[in-house]
Amino acid sequence: MVALPDGSLAQIRESVHAGIWRVRIGTEPAHEYVEVGAIPQIVRRAATDLTSTELLIDTPPDGAMNVQPVLAEIRERASVWQFCMNAHVINLTLLPMSVVDLTFLQQSLGNGPVQLMLRGYGACRVQATGTRNVWSVQFFNSTDNIILDTVEVGGVPIVALAADEDFQDSAGRVQEILEAYFT
């Protein structure tokens, strides 16, 4: 789902062919289209246009242990990140973070306009935060427990993008369909 500036929502679904996306905006009447690309442009635009460039760090609550240095690292990396730079990934699963830390981190970053659920080799939730170029990426096991929790500073996380190899495979499969039905 992508929240748009006018208050409407866009639903995005990748077809069985990687890199071919169905985008549906609104409800009745809905505006629908197919887009070919690593990720629909509406995702990139919303994550850029509807988020804040500044990350303000308030005083953490009692019980917080390590959230301030993590927030400082996120703020510093987000302030210098530019398109075509590699993402900076912070693995929260490996850090000694309390529930208070994680709650304050989420509150500080805020919720952004993009939430994607991916079901490739397992369930993965990718969310834009309220801070520009900062994403929450969580992987789940079969019982819906988080097995990997990260914050990524950069463009749309690579896990959400259709890979070049998948594009090539999709192009070949679409060509086969076209030949079967239209030649």
TITOR-823077 format. One line per field, with one value per residue: residue in one letter; x, y negated, z of N, C-alpha, C in turn. Coordinates in nm, 3 decimals, decimal comma. Example, Ala and Ser with C-alpha at 12.3 -4.5 7.8 and 13.67 -1.06 7.14 Angstrom:
residues 2
type	c(a; s)
n.c1	c(1,319; 1,285)
n.c2	c(0,569; 0,225)
n.c3	c(0,780; 0,708)
ca.c1	c(1,230; 1,367)
ca.c2	c(0,450; 0,106)
ca.c3	c(0,780; 0,714)
c.c1	c(1,320; 1,290)
c.c2	c(0,330; -0,003)
c.c3	c(0,780; 0,787)
//
This chain:
residues 183
type	c(m; v; a; l; p; d; g; s; l; a; q; i; r; e; s; v; h; a; g; i; w; r; v; r; i; g; t; e; p; a; h; e; y; v; e; v; g; a; i; p; q; i; v; r; r; a; a; t; d; l; t; s; t; e; l; l; i; d; t; p; p; d; g; a; m; n; v; q; p; v; l; a; e; i; r; e; r; a; s; v; w; q; f; c; m; n; a; h; v; i; n; l; t; l; l; p; m; s; v; v; d; l; t; f; l; q; q; s; l; g; n; g; p; v; q; l; m; l; r; g; y; g; a; c; r; v; q; a; t; g; t; r; n; v; w; s; v; q; f; f; n; s; t; d; n; i; i; l; d; t; v; e; v; g; g; v; p; i; v; a; l; a; a; d; e; d; f; q; d; s; a; g; r; v; q; e; i; l; e; a; y; f; t)
n.c1	c(0,083; 0,042; 0,032; -0,113; -0,070; -0,325; -0,481; -0,578; -0,532; -0,288; -0,281; -0,052; 0,064; 0,275; 0,297; 0,283; 0,502; 0,811; 0,882; 0,673; 0,411; 0,095; -0,091; -0,320; -0,520; -0,712; -1,066; -1,364; -1,454; -1,177; -0,843; -0,644; -0,339; -0,068; 0,268; 0,604; 0,904; 1,167; 1,046; 0,730; 0,709; 0,552; 0,595; 0,861; 0,831; 0,637; 0,774; 0,976; 0,857; 0,668; 0,780; 0,986; 1,278; 1,429; 1,543; 1,445; 1,571; 1,447; 1,454; 1,516; 1,291; 1,273; 1,449; 1,546; 1,824; 2,016; 1,924; 1,972; 2,240; 2,193; 1,986; 2,128; 2,321; 2,153; 2,040; 2,271; 2,360; 2,133; 2,125; 2,334; 2,299; 2,274; 2,122; 2,214; 2,410; 2,526; 2,307; 2,286; 2,288; 2,142; 2,149; 1,914; 1,848; 2,082; 2,174; 2,198; 1,908; 1,643; 1,288; 1,184; 1,373; 1,331; 1,064; 1,080; 1,254; 1,095; 0,887; 1,032; 1,127; 0,890; 0,590; 0,582; 0,467; 0,460; 0,399; 0,495; 0,426; 0,604; 0,634; 0,838; 1,083; 1,007; 0,815; 0,823; 0,832; 0,837; 0,878; 0,842; 0,976; 0,879; 1,086; 1,286; 1,440; 1,481; 1,418; 1,223; 1,286; 1,169; 1,195; 1,010; 0,943; 0,784; 0,592; 0,523; 0,698; 0,943; 1,245; 1,458; 1,541; 1,578; 1,705; 1,719; 1,910; 1,871; 1,778; 1,477; 1,457; 1,661; 1,550; 1,286; 1,287; 1,259; 1,483; 1,751; 1,804; 1,559; 1,396; 1,489; 1,412; 1,133; 1,083; 1,141; 0,944; 0,707; 0,738; 0,710; 0,440; 0,318; 0,390; 0,254; -0,015; -0,053; 0,066)
n.c2	c(0,117; -0,224; -0,541; -0,831; -1,184; -1,305; -1,168; -0,927; -0,572; -0,359; -0,043; 0,214; 0,474; 0,735; 0,911; 1,256; 1,250; 1,129; 0,790; 0,684; 0,495; 0,443; 0,160; 0,003; -0,266; -0,429; -0,358; -0,321; -0,501; -0,306; -0,383; -0,213; -0,059; 0,095; 0,140; 0,158; 0,236; 0,211; 0,142; -0,010; -0,354; -0,517; -0,432; -0,510; -0,790; -0,857; -0,780; -0,966; -1,222; -1,244; -1,238; -1,339; -1,545; -1,578; -1,428; -1,435; -1,402; -1,316; -1,321; -1,005; -0,762; -0,641; -0,342; -0,303; -0,190; -0,174; -0,326; -0,596; -0,625; -0,471; -0,612; -0,849; -0,757; -0,681; -0,931; -1,074; -0,921; -0,933; -1,203; -1,243; -1,065; -0,984; -0,940; -0,646; -0,573; -0,309; -0,130; -0,180; 0,046; 0,128; 0,371; 0,454; 0,680; 0,794; 0,617; 0,501; 0,420; 0,292; 0,347; 0,099; -0,063; 0,015; -0,060; -0,338; -0,404; -0,343; -0,527; -0,765; -0,761; -0,748; -0,678; -0,604; -0,661; -0,421; -0,077; 0,241; 0,581; 0,864; 1,178; 1,376; 1,583; 1,610; 1,440; 1,087; 0,760; 0,437; 0,110; -0,235; -0,484; -0,775; -0,938; -1,063; -0,848; -0,640; -0,319; -0,051; 0,287; 0,604; 0,949; 1,252; 1,564; 1,888; 1,889; 1,630; 1,479; 1,228; 1,265; 1,133; 0,804; 0,496; 0,164; -0,036; -0,273; -0,452; -0,415; -0,261; 0,047; 0,322; 0,575; 0,540; 0,485; 0,584; 0,808; 0,784; 1,028; 1,154; 0,986; 1,046; 1,313; 1,280; 1,129; 1,315; 1,509; 1,361; 1,304; 1,562; 1,606; 1,406; 1,494; 1,739; 1,663; 1,455; 1,491)
n.c3	c(0,000; -0,072; 0,055; -0,070; -0,154; -0,177; -0,003; -0,088; -0,146; -0,288; -0,426; -0,472; -0,668; -0,756; -1,059; -1,174; -1,324; -1,269; -1,200; -1,340; -1,266; -1,111; -1,057; -0,856; -0,794; -0,554; -0,497; -0,597; -0,874; -0,962; -1,057; -1,271; -1,372; -1,554; -1,477; -1,575; -1,428; -1,179; -0,940; -0,886; -0,985; -0,826; -0,568; -0,512; -0,541; -0,343; -0,110; -0,111; -0,146; 0,059; 0,310; 0,590; 0,590; 0,811; 1,110; 1,423; 1,746; 2,041; 2,405; 2,532; 2,683; 3,027; 3,087; 2,838; 2,647; 2,428; 2,217; 2,146; 2,026; 1,796; 1,668; 1,621; 1,440; 1,227; 1,162; 1,080; 0,858; 0,691; 0,632; 0,455; 0,250; -0,095; -0,417; -0,588; -0,410; -0,198; 0,020; 0,373; 0,624; 0,929; 1,159; 1,367; 1,505; 1,596; 1,781; 2,121; 2,209; 2,391; 2,455; 2,507; 2,379; 2,107; 2,070; 2,112; 1,905; 1,678; 1,719; 1,699; 1,435; 1,297; 1,100; 0,758; 0,414; 0,271; 0,263; 0,215; 0,157; 0,111; -0,046; -0,118; -0,081; 0,172; 0,425; 0,421; 0,543; 0,424; 0,505; 0,455; 0,659; 0,852; 0,805; 0,554; 0,316; 0,495; 0,595; 0,729; 0,755; 0,781; 0,837; 0,846; 1,013; 0,958; 1,157; 1,190; 1,348; 1,404; 1,243; 1,143; 1,182; 1,052; 0,988; 0,710; 0,543; 0,266; -0,082; -0,213; -0,052; -0,156; -0,141; -0,210; -0,476; -0,818; -0,957; -1,203; -1,336; -1,302; -1,452; -1,710; -1,730; -1,709; -1,940; -2,140; -2,085; -2,124; -2,394; -2,501; -2,440; -2,595; -2,853; -2,859; -2,854; -3,034; -3,284)
ca.c1	c(0,000; 0,111; -0,055; -0,087; -0,094; -0,467; -0,549; -0,614; -0,432; -0,254; -0,249; 0,049; 0,083; 0,361; 0,237; 0,365; 0,624; 0,885; 0,903; 0,550; 0,332; -0,040; -0,110; -0,461; -0,531; -0,849; -1,159; -1,462; -1,387; -1,032; -0,754; -0,552; -0,245; 0,042; 0,398; 0,719; 1,021; 1,212; 0,941; 0,654; 0,758; 0,469; 0,659; 0,975; 0,783; 0,573; 0,877; 1,056; 0,777; 0,580; 0,857; 1,061; 1,423; 1,496; 1,514; 1,465; 1,592; 1,405; 1,510; 1,451; 1,226; 1,343; 1,460; 1,614; 1,964; 2,105; 1,852; 2,028; 2,345; 2,134; 1,919; 2,231; 2,378; 2,051; 2,031; 2,392; 2,360; 2,022; 2,154; 2,433; 2,270; 2,235; 2,086; 2,325; 2,496; 2,480; 2,229; 2,352; 2,195; 2,164; 2,082; 1,865; 1,841; 2,210; 2,208; 2,129; 1,802; 1,529; 1,157; 1,174; 1,456; 1,265; 0,943; 1,122; 1,309; 0,982; 0,819; 1,118; 1,132; 0,754; 0,539; 0,584; 0,353; 0,472; 0,411; 0,492; 0,441; 0,665; 0,626; 0,926; 1,132; 0,951; 0,745; 0,907; 0,761; 0,921; 0,802; 0,910; 0,948; 0,846; 1,212; 1,325; 1,549; 1,497; 1,322; 1,220; 1,276; 1,155; 1,171; 0,934; 0,945; 0,652; 0,498; 0,511; 0,791; 1,050; 1,374; 1,560; 1,484; 1,680; 1,674; 1,803; 1,917; 1,899; 1,660; 1,390; 1,543; 1,682; 1,462; 1,158; 1,307; 1,275; 1,624; 1,776; 1,788; 1,416; 1,345; 1,523; 1,325; 0,998; 1,077; 1,134; 0,814; 0,606; 0,756; 0,648; 0,295; 0,281; 0,403; 0,150; -0,149; -0,064; 0,134)
ca.c2	c(0,000; -0,352; -0,655; -0,940; -1,316; -1,341; -1,084; -0,797; -0,466; -0,280; 0,097; 0,257; 0,618; 0,783; 1,023; 1,377; 1,215; 1,031; 0,660; 0,637; 0,458; 0,386; 0,050; -0,037; -0,384; -0,458; -0,246; -0,326; -0,416; -0,296; -0,406; -0,099; -0,049; 0,190; 0,073; 0,248; 0,175; 0,276; 0,110; -0,122; -0,488; -0,574; -0,395; -0,601; -0,929; -0,871; -0,770; -1,088; -1,344; -1,247; -1,212; -1,453; -1,538; -1,590; -1,334; -1,498; -1,301; -1,362; -1,248; -0,874; -0,735; -0,555; -0,204; -0,298; -0,157; -0,198; -0,385; -0,726; -0,612; -0,418; -0,725; -0,942; -0,696; -0,692; -1,073; -1,112; -0,853; -0,984; -1,340; -1,245; -0,966; -1,033; -0,836; -0,565; -0,526; -0,185; -0,145; -0,153; 0,134; 0,146; 0,495; 0,438; 0,812; 0,824; 0,514; 0,512; 0,320; 0,331; 0,314; -0,047; -0,115; 0,038; -0,143; -0,478; -0,413; -0,348; -0,655; -0,872; -0,756; -0,770; -0,593; -0,666; -0,635; -0,297; 0,050; 0,351; 0,716; 0,946; 1,321; 1,451; 1,702; 1,599; 1,313; 0,971; 0,633; 0,321; -0,011; -0,364; -0,554; -0,915; -1,006; -1,035; -0,752; -0,546; -0,210; 0,062; 0,412; 0,714; 1,081; 1,333; 1,708; 1,944; 1,861; 1,484; 1,414; 1,157; 1,334; 1,033; 0,670; 0,400; 0,031; -0,064; -0,412; -0,449; -0,410; -0,148; 0,162; 0,415; 0,690; 0,507; 0,458; 0,696; 0,819; 0,786; 1,165; 1,181; 0,914; 1,123; 1,430; 1,232; 1,089; 1,438; 1,572; 1,278; 1,325; 1,692; 1,586; 1,328; 1,581; 1,842; 1,610; 1,347; 1,517)
ca.c3	c(0,000; -0,075; 0,085; -0,164; -0,094; -0,175; 0,095; -0,144; -0,132; -0,407; -0,401; -0,568; -0,667; -0,864; -1,131; -1,169; -1,395; -1,189; -1,262; -1,403; -1,150; -1,125; -0,963; -0,847; -0,709; -0,515; -0,491; -0,705; -0,972; -0,942; -1,172; -1,272; -1,483; -1,541; -1,488; -1,583; -1,366; -1,056; -0,843; -0,944; -0,953; -0,721; -0,441; -0,493; -0,523; -0,212; -0,006; -0,115; -0,135; 0,175; 0,432; 0,641; 0,571; 0,940; 1,217; 1,553; 1,849; 2,174; 2,518; 2,541; 2,811; 3,122; 3,042; 2,708; 2,664; 2,316; 2,105; 2,104; 1,925; 1,673; 1,604; 1,573; 1,320; 1,122; 1,122; 1,006; 0,729; 0,609; 0,590; 0,347; 0,147; -0,227; -0,513; -0,640; -0,301; -0,136; 0,143; 0,500; 0,695; 1,073; 1,198; 1,503; 1,566; 1,659; 1,879; 2,250; 2,212; 2,474; 2,399; 2,518; 2,270; 1,978; 2,066; 2,095; 1,770; 1,585; 1,740; 1,651; 1,289; 1,247; 0,992; 0,626; 0,327; 0,194; 0,333; 0,119; 0,208; 0,006; -0,014; -0,207; -0,012; 0,305; 0,442; 0,449; 0,543; 0,396; 0,533; 0,461; 0,784; 0,830; 0,777; 0,415; 0,288; 0,605; 0,578; 0,821; 0,680; 0,876; 0,781; 0,940; 0,991; 0,926; 1,266; 1,193; 1,441; 1,335; 1,251; 1,109; 1,192; 1,012; 0,938; 0,594; 0,499; 0,123; -0,168; -0,186; -0,022; -0,267; -0,126; -0,272; -0,618; -0,911; -0,999; -1,347; -1,385; -1,305; -1,569; -1,830; -1,730; -1,738; -2,082; -2,218; -2,065; -2,190; -2,538; -2,531; -2,436; -2,713; -2,970; -2,854; -2,874; -3,133; -3,411)
c.c1	c(0,089; 0,008; -0,014; -0,125; -0,242; -0,547; -0,590; -0,500; -0,410; -0,221; -0,156; 0,065; 0,171; 0,293; 0,323; 0,495; 0,694; 0,905; 0,783; 0,449; 0,194; -0,055; -0,256; -0,471; -0,678; -0,936; -1,255; -1,479; -1,236; -0,960; -0,651; -0,461; -0,139; 0,171; 0,508; 0,839; 1,059; 1,110; 0,860; 0,706; 0,678; 0,527; 0,774; 0,930; 0,723; 0,677; 0,964; 0,972; 0,699; 0,652; 0,940; 1,211; 1,499; 1,450; 1,548; 1,474; 1,557; 1,477; 1,440; 1,389; 1,314; 1,341; 1,527; 1,763; 2,050; 2,040; 1,915; 2,142; 2,291; 2,064; 2,020; 2,295; 2,281; 2,044; 2,151; 2,391; 2,251; 2,053; 2,253; 2,402; 2,224; 2,205; 2,213; 2,428; 2,440; 2,401; 2,318; 2,251; 2,238; 2,082; 2,041; 1,860; 1,969; 2,251; 2,135; 2,027; 1,686; 1,399; 1,136; 1,253; 1,382; 1,139; 0,978; 1,180; 1,197; 0,907; 0,901; 1,121; 0,996; 0,717; 0,539; 0,468; 0,356; 0,483; 0,392; 0,508; 0,490; 0,661; 0,708; 0,966; 1,082; 0,884; 0,841; 0,820; 0,863; 0,836; 0,892; 0,878; 0,909; 0,968; 1,260; 1,447; 1,576; 1,382; 1,334; 1,199; 1,277; 1,122; 1,106; 0,951; 0,802; 0,549; 0,482; 0,591; 0,900; 1,180; 1,490; 1,492; 1,594; 1,621; 1,772; 1,794; 1,960; 1,770; 1,572; 1,478; 1,545; 1,589; 1,326; 1,167; 1,315; 1,419; 1,636; 1,755; 1,640; 1,350; 1,369; 1,434; 1,182; 0,983; 1,065; 0,998; 0,702; 0,616; 0,693; 0,496; 0,248; 0,286; 0,292; 0,013; -0,161; 0,016; 0,069)
c.c2	c(-0,125; -0,460; -0,770; -1,074; -1,354; -1,256; -0,948; -0,698; -0,398; -0,139; 0,142; 0,408; 0,657; 0,904; 1,148; 1,357; 1,102; 0,903; 0,608; 0,620; 0,408; 0,281; 0,008; -0,151; -0,412; -0,334; -0,251; -0,468; -0,419; -0,326; -0,293; -0,106; 0,056; 0,113; 0,178; 0,175; 0,250; 0,259; -0,004; -0,258; -0,554; -0,544; -0,490; -0,744; -0,949; -0,871; -0,895; -1,211; -1,356; -1,214; -1,335; -1,435; -1,544; -1,484; -1,403; -1,389; -1,363; -1,283; -1,114; -0,850; -0,650; -0,412; -0,191; -0,274; -0,211; -0,272; -0,516; -0,712; -0,558; -0,531; -0,826; -0,888; -0,707; -0,835; -1,114; -1,049; -0,906; -1,124; -1,347; -1,149; -1,034; -0,914; -0,773; -0,528; -0,394; -0,216; -0,115; -0,075; 0,147; 0,268; 0,483; 0,571; 0,844; 0,724; 0,539; 0,398; 0,373; 0,300; 0,163; -0,113; -0,104; -0,046; -0,289; -0,501; -0,428; -0,481; -0,771; -0,877; -0,786; -0,673; -0,670; -0,619; -0,502; -0,179; 0,161; 0,483; 0,802; 1,091; 1,401; 1,581; 1,708; 1,463; 1,203; 0,846; 0,521; 0,197; -0,134; -0,423; -0,697; -0,999; -0,966; -0,944; -0,656; -0,446; -0,108; 0,187; 0,526; 0,843; 1,167; 1,481; 1,757; 1,923; 1,710; 1,416; 1,346; 1,232; 1,242; 0,898; 0,570; 0,263; 0,007; -0,212; -0,408; -0,456; -0,293; -0,025; 0,265; 0,535; 0,666; 0,491; 0,587; 0,695; 0,825; 0,925; 1,201; 1,108; 0,993; 1,246; 1,390; 1,195; 1,212; 1,506; 1,493; 1,295; 1,458; 1,681; 1,512; 1,414; 1,686; 1,786; 1,511; 1,371; 1,633)
c.c3	c(0,000; -0,047; -0,005; -0,102; -0,085; -0,077; 0,041; -0,124; -0,265; -0,361; -0,512; -0,555; -0,785; -0,928; -1,112; -1,245; -1,319; -1,267; -1,338; -1,291; -1,191; -1,016; -0,970; -0,747; -0,682; -0,514; -0,610; -0,753; -0,948; -1,073; -1,166; -1,392; -1,452; -1,562; -1,489; -1,525; -1,240; -0,945; -0,907; -0,895; -0,840; -0,583; -0,413; -0,465; -0,386; -0,100; -0,001; -0,083; -0,004; 0,305; 0,467; 0,617; 0,703; 1,037; 1,348; 1,658; 1,984; 2,282; 2,530; 2,678; 2,902; 3,070; 2,906; 2,732; 2,551; 2,199; 2,058; 2,004; 1,791; 1,598; 1,548; 1,445; 1,203; 1,071; 1,038; 0,868; 0,636; 0,556; 0,473; 0,233; 0,019; -0,316; -0,570; -0,533; -0,250; -0,010; 0,264; 0,583; 0,840; 1,114; 1,345; 1,578; 1,643; 1,767; 2,012; 2,264; 2,296; 2,401; 2,402; 2,406; 2,136; 1,962; 2,042; 1,956; 1,668; 1,598; 1,684; 1,499; 1,228; 1,137; 0,863; 0,540; 0,253; 0,289; 0,232; 0,193; 0,092; 0,049; -0,114; -0,142; 0,132; 0,316; 0,482; 0,442; 0,524; 0,415; 0,525; 0,597; 0,751; 0,798; 0,638; 0,408; 0,403; 0,600; 0,690; 0,736; 0,782; 0,803; 0,889; 0,909; 0,967; 1,036; 1,289; 1,304; 1,360; 1,355; 1,212; 1,103; 1,161; 0,984; 0,825; 0,560; 0,353; 0,043; -0,128; -0,162; -0,134; -0,260; -0,193; -0,423; -0,700; -0,962; -1,150; -1,406; -1,398; -1,422; -1,697; -1,842; -1,766; -1,885; -2,171; -2,206; -2,131; -2,342; -2,581; -2,533; -2,560; -2,839; -2,974; -2,891; -2,990; -3,261; -3,483)
//
